[in-house]
Amino acid sequence: MVRVFPAGQPLKSNAWAWRAHSQAYHSRMDMRGAKFHTSNRGTAAVPLVCVRAQGSHAFGIFYGQNPIFVSYDMVLADLILMIFVIQTVRFLLKPFRQPRLVAELIAGIIIGPCLLGKSKRFNEIMFPLYSRFVLRTLGIFALMLFVFVSGVKMDLTLIKRSGKKHLYIAMVSVMLPFLTVMAIGLIIRKLMDHEMAKISSIGGIASGLSVTTFPIHYTVLEELNLLSSEVGNMALSIALISDSIGMNFITVFEALKQVDVSAGTLVWYLISMVVLVAFLFSAIRPALFWIIDHTPEGQAVHESYVVAILLGVFVVGFLTDMFGLAVAFGPFCLGLLIPNGPPLGATLVEKSETILKEIMMPFTFAFIGLHTDFSAMTEAGWRTLGPLFTMVISGYVSKFLATMIGAFMVAVPSRDSLALSLVLSLRGQVELALYIHWVDKNMIRLPGFSMLIFLTTILLATLTPLISVIYDPSKPYKVLKRRTIQHTPPGEEVRILVCIRDKKSVPSLVNLLEVTYPTLQNPLSVYAFHLVELIGRANPVFIDHDNDPDPDDLSIRFPDSEAIRNALILYQENRDESVKLHFFTALAAKRTMFQDVCKLALNSKATIIILPLERQYDGEMGTAEQWGGGQTLNTEVLSHAPCSVGLLIDKAHRWHLPLTRCSGGTTSHDFIVLFLGGPDSRECLAYADHMVANPNVSLTLVRFLSSNPEGDDERQKKLDDGLVTWFWVKNEANERVIYREVVVKDGADTAAAIKAMAEEKFYHLWIVGRKQGINESLLEGLSTWTDNQEELGIIGDYVSSSDFVDADSVLVVQKQILRG
């Protein structure tokens, strides 16, 4: 109990009051105020603590006042300390592949009674009694908002699209751990204290340990770049299904907990829940769709609507807590009702996620850390903690084994089954909210809560690095069969995967397909892949439009998608049967888009992947702005692609859609191939050979040779000689083909020769190899002239970024790298 005196009212015994206040820092506080506010962790009477009421603002240190006696200043100081400790721990744990949550939990433990909190002076200065109440309130408040945002990101339609395999694994991975923990709890029931021994308490703990919560899986998979992997997609689908099952279990045992008070309490509990859910569905959901309908296409939701929805979160949280429900129940349900993705879900996530994760959640982990006391576990002993420890460990083990068994029974590969079991065994923020709720309901006490925090931290810190070691998402892309244009036999269709950012990139891509010159004798199979950044939702989505024409009103939420499809369909219809078109869409995080690209290239047996880039007007490449996350998509595709890759740089906007075929055989476009030797240059020449068949294309092939042949790779040079000779013999009589050889001694000569060619004639398209197998003497000294050579290669970056090389487009080609 805390007795508060007004600041202006004198105390008869000020010295005694402050001494009592100081002693309170070492007492154990409860989550709701004073349940654990005792020296022996929840078993003695609540002490009387007298404190001064704290002012909300100080005049300042220049007036002789101490800011640590002002609650506002103390909360700010606590926040600064917590953020600093979290970021420091994250930095130290980064080499060990630890997730963010581990660093946050450890940071909370550091400031708590386990380490720094042992110091009486530290507690008096940083975490006095009056600031702890504020920290607790803000911590619960942040956790409530976190659960709401997690609900917004969740896509319940994924449950409907999930296959029987996912449903079976989810059922097994929830039911078996639940029955196991329930059975063990009933067997050792006599060893438990009175509150935990209740059926409702055992059932609540069993249901909490059997549930696979979605937020932690999404967070860890995102940090490990596994969201778009096979295991990542499967884990998220299973998590959604098991969450639906587990939430029903938790609701049932929450209802049983009300029976412990009285049957009437149960009735009011159920009535409150039904009324709340009915109100959300009947009133709130129609209002949310009204907001979407009144938001102009392509624009964000108006700020007033965002404020109204966030205010609704607080109202629903207040109602659920007032009705006796879990405080996070209402906000979570409200989040589920909000349509994910643009415009509403994306706007809410964008406006709230950063400040929530970086500013608000540290209050939660400070609150948890201040109530995590390992010495309390030692004092409680095995007799007190043994039953709970047994139930928790049996829940962890049975969860892992049940998921493994379920995955094996539906023929999931053994390594994938192991990785999936590890992912679904993770514990996270929702579990932390459950632990706090169990304390509120007297199901566990401070030693049990501390043990659960310790076990959760150990579990996360152990399993997360194991997942990254066991599962390599790029392994399926390692193929031993050649998938290149050079190795495609004449008459066999060339399969091209074109990645589309938005409708602005369509014209240059369509023109590239057109100059590739598909015919009935040399058909073209185009796999158009529209990549959309995943915002406002957690589940990556891959859509095959041949089987699912317009899922989830995709054209309404992403207007570009329909325009892109119509443009490509128009192109296909004008090419008779020489072009087959397949259209796909992926909603994925920036960091994992490359997995979708490589996966589709593998499954479609693509010969080459085309990635469009756009040149900015200031002369620099615009890759970071177009694809996001720096140059992640391009570099990762280049590193993992199971076929050749072409980077199409749009330097100008003079090509228009569609490119018409000129009649009468007149040449309308001039292309040039810079052949510097090596596999990439040979793939360029093989692609150019397809273009030469187009009567509207003239081609100039320029081969660069070094004046000092000592740096040549003899094997590569023989392969180069063979392909160049074959090409020249084939096109010797073709007046639209010109072959030249240029001998240079270093990079300066190479750059001068390229500049002379650009000044001599305007070429619509420059085709260059990226970097494999080029004689280093041809590039000597050029590396300091370019900024983007890691992605485009030295010559590719030089040609695409140089102002004196005037062109419509540049195609930088990398031949398939066999990594098997």
N, C-alpha and C positions, 0 to 999 in steps of 0.2 A: 504494500500500500504506500502511496506517495501523498503526503500532505503538503500542499502548496500555500505559501503565504504571499500576499501582495508585496510588490517590491517596496512600496512606500510605508509599509507597516513594520515597526521595529519588532525584533525578536528579543525575548528576554534572555535567551542564551544563544547568542550568535555562534560562539565558539563550538558549542555542542552540536548546533545544527550543521555546521560545515563539516565537523568530524563525522557525523552520521552520513552526510552526503558523500564524503570520501570513501567510507566503508562500502557504500552502495555500489561503487564501481566494480568491486570484486564479487558482488553477489550475482547469481545467475538469473538473468531475466527471461521471462517467457515471451513467446511470439505475440501473445495478446496482452502483455502488460506485466503480470506478476505470477504466472503459474510456476515458473522456474526461478522466481526472484528469491532464491534461498541459498544458503551456504552449502547445503548438502544435496543440491541438484534435484529439488522437487519433492522433498520428503518432510521438511520442517514448516513451521508456520511462517506466514509472510511478515517480514520485519517492517517496522515503522521507520520511514525515511523522511526527514524534514529538509526541504530545499527552498531557496529563494525562487520566486517567479522571475524568469529571465526577460530582460527587455529585448525587443525585436531589433533595436538599432542603437548604436553607440555614437556619442559625439565625436569620438576619435582619440587616438593615442596622444595627441597634443593636448588633450584635456585631462590626461592622466588616467584614462580608462583602458581596461584590458579587453581586447576583442574576443578572447577565448571565453568570456562570460556572457557573450551575446550569441543566441542560438543561430541567427542568420549567418554570422561570420563562421561559426563552428561547422555548420553544414557545408558551406563552401570549402572550408579547409579540408573537411573529410572527403569531399568529392575530388578535390585536387590530388590529395594523397592516394585515393583509391585508383584514379585513372593513371597516375604515375606508376604505381606498383603493378597494375595490370599490364601496361605497355612494356615495362621492364621485364616482367616475367615472360610475356609473349616473345620478346626479342631473344631472351636466353633460351627459350624452349623451341624456337623456330628450327634449328638444325636437327632436332629430334622428332620432327613431323607431328608435333602435338597440336591438337585443335584449340581453338580460341577458348572454349569452355573450360578446359583444364587450366589454362593460365588464369582465368577469372576466378575459378574456385580456389586455386593456390594463393592468389592475391588476397582473397577474403580470409583464408586461413592465416596468412602472414600477419595481418593486422589484428586478428582475433586473439583470444586468450591462449592459443597454442604457442605463439611466438611473441610478437611485440606487445600484445595485450597482457602479457604476464607482468609487465612493468606497471606499477601503481602510478608512477608519474606520467607515463604515456597515456594511460586511460583518463587521468584527470585533465590532461591538456587536450587530447584529440577526441575522445569519446566520452564526455561527461553524460550523466544520466539524461539530462533534458534533450541532448542531441540524438540519443539513441531512439527515442520515440519518433522523432522526425525521420530518422533513417529508416526505421521500420515501415512507417507509412509510405515513404517514397519508394522503398523497395517493393512492397506489395503492389503499389500503384504501377511501377514499371513492369512487374511480372504480369499484371493484368493486361497492359498494353501489348506486351510481347505475345501473349496468347492470342489476342485479337488479331494482330498482324499475321501471325502464323495461320489463323483461320482464313484470312483474306487470301493468302497465297495458295491454300489448298484447293485443288480442283476435284470436287466430288464426282464429276462425270468420268474421271479416270476409273472409278470403281465399275462403272457400267461397261467400259471398254476393256477391262481386265479379263484375261482368259481364265479358264478353269484351273490352269496350273497355278496361277497366282492365288486364286481363291482357296485351293487345297492347301498350299503352303501356309497361308494366313490362318486357316482354321486349325491346322496342326500346331503351329507355333504359338497360338494363344491358348487353346484348350488343354494341351498336355502340360505346360508349365502351371496353369491355373489349378488343374486337378492335383498335380504333384505337390505344390506349395500348400494347397488346402488340406491334403491328406497328412502331410508332415506337421502342419499346424495343429490339426486335431489330435495327432498322436502325442505331441509334446505339450499339449494344452495345460496339463497340470503344473508344468514348470513355469508358466507365465504368470505375470501379475494379474490383478482382477480385471483391469480395463482391456488389456491385450487378449485375455482369454475369452472374451466375448466372441460369439460366432460372427457378428458384424465386423469386428476388428480383424479377425483372421481372414475373413472373406475380402475385406477392403485391401489388406496388404497383399493377398494372393492375386487379386485382380490388378492391382497396381504393378506388380512384378511381371505379370503375363502380358501386359499391354506393350505394343511396339509403337512408341510415339513418333509422329511424323516430323516435328521440328528439328530434333537432334539429328535425324538421319539426313534430312535435307542439308543442314549446316555442315556436317562432316563430309558428306559426298561433294558438296560445293567446294570445300577447302581442299579435298583430294582430287579435284577435277574428274569426278566420276559420275556426274549427274546424267550425262548422255550415254554412259556405257551400258552394256547389257545388265551388269549387276546393279548399277545405279537405278535404271528404269524399273527393274524387277523389285528392288528394295522399296522404292517409293510407292509402287502399286500395292505391294503387300502391306506396307505400313498403313496406308489409307484404309484398307479392308480390316486389318486387325484393330486399328483405332476405333472403327465403327463397332466392332464386336466388343472390344474391351471397355468402351465407354458405357455400353449397356450393363456390363458386369458392375462397373463402379457405381452406376446409378442405382442398381438393385441393392448393393450393400450400403450405400448412403441412406437409402430408404429404411433398411433394417436397423441402421444406427439410430434412426428416429424412434424406433419401437422401444429402444432402451429407456427412453424418456416416458413416452405414453403412446397409446394407440391413436389418440387424437392428434398428436404431433405428426405422426406418419400421414394422416389424412390431409392435414394442412400443408405438409411438405409436398405431397403429390399434386394437390390442387395448385399450389404456387408454381410448381414446375410446368404443369400443363398450361396454366394461364399465360405464363411468360413465353413459352414456346409458341403458343397459338397467337399471341400478340405479335411476336417477331415475324411469323409467316404471313399473317393476315394484314398487318398494317405496315411494318417496316419494309418487307421485301417488295411490295408494289411501289412504295416510295422510292426505293433504290433504282428500280427499272424506269421510273418516271424521270429521275435525274439523268440516267443514261440517254433516254429518248430526247431530252431537252439540251443535251450537250452537242454542239456543232461537230460535224465529222472532222476528225484529225486534230481536235483541240483537247486540252486538258479540262477536267471538271472544274467548275467555278469554285473559288476558294470558300465561298459561303457554305456550299454543300459539304465540303471537306470538314469545315468547322462543326457543322451540324452533326455529321456522322461521328466525329470524335467526341462531341458532347454526348451523343447517344451511347457511346461506350461507357462513359462515366455513369450515366443514368442507369444503364443495364447492370453495371457492376454494383451500384448502390442497391438496386432492387434485389439482386441475387443474394447479396450479403444480408440484407434486411429479412429476406425470406428464410434464411438459414441454409441456403445452397452454397456451394463452393464459389468464392468470389470470382474465379476465372470462368465459371460455367457460362454465364450470360454473355460476356464479351467474346468468348470463343464461338458460341452459336451465332452471334451477330456477324462475326468475321466470316463464318461459313456461308451466310446468306448473301454476302456481297459478291457479285460476279467478278471473277479474277481477270487479270489482264486489263488492257485499255478499254474504256477510258477511266473507269472508276477505281478498280482495284490497283491499277498501275499508279494512278495519282496518289492514292492513299499511302501506298508503300513508299513511293519516292519522297513524299513530304514528311514521313514519320520515321522511316527505318533508321536513318543515320543517327539522328539525335536520340532515338530510343536505344540503339545498341551502344553508342559511344558515351552518352551522357547519363541516361536514365538507368540502364541495367547495372552500372557499377554500384548504385545504391542497393540493388538486390543482393549483389555478392558481398557487399560490406555487411549488410544485415545478416546474411547467412554465416559469414565468417565470424562475426561477433558472437554467434550462438553455437559455434563449433568448438567444442572443448574436449580435446583428447584425454586430458587428465580426469575429466568426468567419467570417461569410459573406464579408466583404470580404477577409480574409486567404486564405480558400480559393480565391476567384476563380471566374471563369466556367468555366474548364476543369474544375474539380471539380464545380460545381453545375449546369452547363449541361445535362447529360443528365437529371438529376432535374427541373429546371425545365421542360424541354421536355415530359417525360412528364406532369407535373402540369397544365400549361396546356392541353395537348392533351386531357387527361381532362376538365377543366372545360368547354372549348369543345364537345367532342363530346357530353358529357352534356347540355348545354343544347340543342344542335341536334337530338340524337336524340329528346329528349322533345318538342321542338317538332314534329318531323316525324311522330312517332307520334301526337300529339294531332291534327294536321291530317288525318291519314289516317283517323281515326275520327270526323271531322266535329265536333270541339270548336271552338267559336267562337274567332276569332283572339286576342282580348284574353284570354280564359280560357286559351288555349294558352300565351300568353306568360307569364302569371302562374304557371301550372302548371310551366313550364320553369324559372322563377326559383326556385320553392319547392323543386323536386326537385334543384336544383344546390347547395343549401346544404350546408355541412359543420358538424359539431358535436362533441359529447363523445365519441361512439364513434370518430370519426376521430382524436381526440387519443389515445385508448387504442391505436389502431392504430399511430400514429406512435411511441409509446413502445415498442410491441412490435417495430416494425421496428428500433429502436435495439438492443433486447435481442438480436435475431437478427443484428446486424451488417449489416443491409441498408442502413442509412444511418448517418451520423455526425452530430456536433453541428452543423456548418454546415447540413447538409441538414435536420435537425430544426428549426433556427431558421428556415430558409426556409419550411418547411411551416407553422409557427405563424404567420409573417408573412402568407403567402398566405391562410390560413384566416381570419385576422382581417380582411384587406382584402375578401375575398369576402363574408363575412357583413355587414360594415359597408356594403357597396355594394348588395347584392341586397335586403336586408330593407326599407330605405326605398322602393326601387323597386317592390316588391310592393304596399306600401300605397298608392303613388301610382297604379299601373296598374290595380289591381283594387278596385272599389268593390262590396262585397257587397250594399249596399242598392239598387243600380241596378235590379235586376229588379223591385223592389217599386214603382217609379215608373210608375203607370198613368195614362192619360188618360181612361178610362171611369169614369163614376160608379158606385160600389158603396156605396150607402146605402139605408137603409130608406125614406127620403123618395122616392127615385127608383125604388123597386121597384114595378112596375105591379100593380094589384089582381088577385088570382087567381094571381099568380106566387109560387112558393115562396120563402120568406125563408130564407137560408142563414146560420146562426149558428155561429160557432166559439167553443166554450167551453173555456177553459184551466183545467185541474184540477190543483191542487197536491197534495191528498191527499183521503182520503174525508171529512174534516170539512167540506170546501167543497162537497160534492155536494148536500146538502139545499137550500141557498139557490139554487144554480144550477138544480136541477130545478124549484123553485117559480117561478123567473123564466121558465123555458121554459113552464111550465103557464099562467101568467097572460098569456103572449104569445098564448095561445088558438089553437093550430093546429087547423084544420078541413080537410075534404076540398076546400073551395073556396079556402082560404088555407093550404096545407100548409107544414110546417116541415122543413127539412133541418138536422140537428144534427151538427156535426163535433166530437166530444168528444176533447180533446187532453190526455192525461196527461203532465205534465212532471216528469221525475225528474232530480235533480242528478247529474252525472257524477262519481262518486267511485270511485277504485280502478281506473280504466281510462282509456285515452287516446282510444279511438275513440268519437265520438258515434254514436248509433244512432237511426234513425228507422224505426218499425214501423207498417205499415198492417195492422191486424188483419183487414180483409176478405180480404186475400191471404195473411196469415201469422198464423193463429189464436193460436198460443202459442210464439213463437220462443225458443229458448235457455232454456226453463223460466222465463219471465219471471214467471209467477205465484208461483213458488217463491221467487225472489230478492226480488221486490217484492210482498208480499201485498196491499197496497192496490190494486194494479192489478186484481185479480180482483173485489174488493168493489165498486170503482167501476164496472166493466163490468156487473156483475150489477144494480146499482141503476139504471143507465141503460137496460139492456135491459128491466127491469121497467116503467120509465116508458113506454118505447116500446110495449110489448105492450098497455098499457092505453089507448093512443091510436089503435088500429086502424091505418089507413093514412095518417093525417094527419101522421105523423112518420117521417122516415127517419133512421136513426142510423148514423153512421160513427165508428169508434173508432180512435184513433191513440195511440202512445206514443213519446216522445223521451227519450233519455238524453243530456243535453247539459250543458256547463259553464254556470255561472250567467251569465257575461258574454255567451254566445252563444245563449241560449235564445230571444231575440227573433227571431233569424234563422229558427229553425224555425217559430215562430209566424207570422211574416210570409210565409214561403214556403208554408206550408199554406193560409193565408188567400188567397194569390194563386192557388194551384193549384185550390182548391175554389171559387173565385169567391164567397167569403164576403161577406155584406152587413155584418156587424158582428162584432167580436171582443169576447168578454166575459172580463174578468180579475177573479177574485175576490180581495178583500182582507178582512182581519178586524180588527176594532177591539179593541185591548188593553183590559184592565180599568182601566188607569190613565188612560184618556181619550185616549191617543195612538194613532196609526195603527201597525199592526204590519207594514208592508210590508217593512221590512228583514229581519225575522226569517222571514217567510213565503217570500219569493222569493230571498233571499240577495243579496249584493253590493249592499247599499243598495237603492235603488228602480230598479235597472238595467233589469229586464224591463219594468216598466210604462212608464218614461220612453222607452225605446228603441222599444217597440211604438207608443207614441203618436207618436213622431217618424217612424217608417218604415212604418206600417201602410198597406196598399193599400185599406183600407176604413174604415168607421166603427169606433170603439172605445168600449166601455162598461166602466167600473170599478165593480164591484159590491161595496160595502162592507157587511159583515155586522156590524151594531151589536148585535144580540141573537141569541139562539138559540131564538126562539119558533116559527119555521117548522119543521115536521117533515116528514119524507119518508115516503110521498109526500103531496102536497097533494091532498085529495079534492075533487071538484067538488060543490058544494052543490046540492041539488035544490030545485025550486019557484021558482027565479029569485031567491032571497033574496041580498042583498048581504052578502058576508063579508069583503071587504077594501077598505080606503080608500087610494087613491093620490093624490099631489099632484104637479103639475108646476110648477116655478118657471121662468117664461118671462121671461128678461131680455133677449132679443133676440139676433140673430146666427145663424150657421149651426148652432152646437151646440144652441141652444134649439129651432130648427126640427126638427132630427133627434130631439130628445127628444119633441116633440109628435107626430112621425110614428110613433115607437115606441109612445107612449101610445095612439094611435088604434087600433093592433092590440089593445091590452089592453082598451079600452073594449068591444070586441065580446064580451068575456067577461061573462056575466050575473052573475058573482060579484064584479065589480070596479066600484067607484064612483070617479070621477075628479074632482078639483078642479084646474082650470087657473087659475093666477094669473099675470097679466101685469104686470110692473113697468114703469112709464113714468116718465121723468125730468120734473121740473117745469121744467127748463131744457132745451128741445129742441135747443139749439145744438150739443151734443155728439153728436147722432144722425147716423149715416151714412144719408143719404136713400135710397140704393139698398137697403141692408140693411133699413131700416124698411119700405119698400114690400114687400119679400119677406116680412117678418114679418106685415104687415097682411094680405097675400094668404093666407098659410097659416092664420093664426088665424081669419080670416073663413070660409075653407073648412071648417075644423074645427067652428066654431060652427054654421054652417048645416047641416052633416051631422048634428050631434048636438043640434040645438035641441030636438027632441021627446024626447030621452033624459033621463029623470029622474035617471039615475045620473051625469050630467055637470053640473058647476057651473063657470061662468066668472066670474072676478073680475078687476078692474083696480085696481092700487095705484099711486098717484102719490107718488114720494119725491124728496127733493132731494139726498141724499148716502148714503154707506154706512151711517151710523148709523141713518137711517130704514129702509133696507133690512133691516138686522139686526133692528131693532125689529119690523118687520112680520112677518118670519119667526118671531120668537119668539112673537108674538101668535098666529100660526096654529098653532104647535105646542102652545100652551097651550089654544087653543080646541077642538082635536080631535086625537085620536091617528091618525096616518097610518102605515100599515104600510110604505109605500114612498115615498120622496121621489126625484123624478127632476129632475135639474138639468143644464144645459149646462156644459161645462168652462170655456171662456173666449173663444172666437172671437166677435168682433163685438159684445161687450157695451159699452154706453155707459159710459165711464169714470166719469161722475158718479154712476152707481148704486152704484159700489164705492168711492167716495172715502173714504179713512180706514180701510177694512177690511183693507188689506194688512198692517197691524201686528198684526191680531188672529189671524192664521193662520200656521202653520209649514210646511204641506205644499202651498202654493198652486201650486208649479211642476208638481206631478203632478195634483192634483185641481181646480185652479182655486180662486179665492178663495171663491166661494159653496159649491162642492163640499166644500172642506175645512172651512168654517165649519159647514155642516149636519152633516157626518159626525163632527166632533170635539166639537161643542158638547154639553154635558151636558143642557141644557134642551130640545134637540130630541130627543124620545124617539121612536124608530122601530125597526122591525125591520131595514130595509136602506135604503141610499142608492145610487142608480144615477147615476153621473156619465158623461155622454155627450160624445164628441168626434166631430163629423162628419168624414168623409173629407177629407183635404187633398190636392189634386191637386199632385203634385211633378214631373210629367213635363217 
